[in-house]
Amino acid sequence: MLRFLLHYGTHFIFPVLIGLIFFKNNQKRVILILLAGILIDVDHVFATPIFDPHRCSINFHPLHSYWAIGIYAMGLLFKRSRIIAIGLLIHVLADLVDCSLI
């Protein structure tokens, strides 16, 4: 239960808090973009089984690979991609929390 709460809490609470605290002018837009980071889970459909509670997503799925994470981190360097990059990195952080509790 703790693993579930930490994993999904990170997925959904962090984006809302970051949007509310750091992006006062465009809170709703930023929160929606940050929450959209969960869309990288689309790569789970290529795995068998699609969901395995004992599998770490980090470096298993293509959009969760170290290469992809590096690209997400590079997105922080550019103003136009920064919010998207933050959303993707929050997603990776949530999955990393999940992996550490397996």
N, C-alpha and C positions, 0 to 999 in steps of 0.2 A: 504494500500500500504506500509506503514511504517513497519507493522508487517511482510509482505512478504519479504521486503528487509533485515530486521534484521535477520529473520529466515534463509533464504537461503544464505545471506551474511556470517553468522556464519558457515553454513554448508560447504561453498566452499572457502571463502576468508581466514578464520583462518587456515585451513590446509595448504594452499599455503604459507601464511606468516610464519607459524611455520617451515615449511620445508625449506624455503629460508633463514630464519634467524638463526635457531639453528642447522641445519643439512647440513652444507656446503659440506660434502664429498659425501653424497648420496641423494641429494635433490630430484631427480625425483622419486626414489624408495620410499622415506619417504613420499612424497606428495601423491603418489598413495595409500600407506597404510593408511594414515590419511583420505583421501577421501573415502576409502573403509568402513570407519565407518558408512557411510550412509546405508550400507547393513543390519543393525539391524532393519531397517524399514520393513523387510520381515514379522515381526510379525503383521503388520497391516492387512494382508490378513485374519487373524482369527477374525477380528472385523467386526461388522455389524453396520453401513456401513463401508467399508474399509477406506474411508476418510471422516472425519467429521470436518469441519473447526472450530467448537466450542468445540471440545474435546481436552483435554490436554493429551498428550501421556504419560507423566511421571506418573508412577505407574498405568497406565491403560493397556498397552500392556506388555506381559511377559518380553521382552528384554529391556523394559524401566522401569522395576520395581525397587524399592529401593534395593532389594536383588541383582539384576543384576548390578545396579550402584555401589554397594559396591564391587562386584567382579571386575568390571572394575577398580575401584580405587586401589584395591589390586594389579592389574596388573602393576601398576606404580612401585612397589617395586622390580620387577625383570627385569633385563636388556633385556632378550629375549622377554618379552611381553610389554615392556614400550611403544613402538611406537603404537602398536595396542591399548593399553589402552588409550593413548592420543587421538587417533582417535575416540574411542567410547565415551570418556568423552566430546570431542568437540561436538559430535552428541547430547549427553544429554544436554549440555549447550545450543545448538541451540534450542532444544525442550523446554527447560526451559524458554528461551527468548520468544518463541512463546506462552507458557502458561501464562506468565506474561502479555501479551498484548491481551488476549482473552476478 
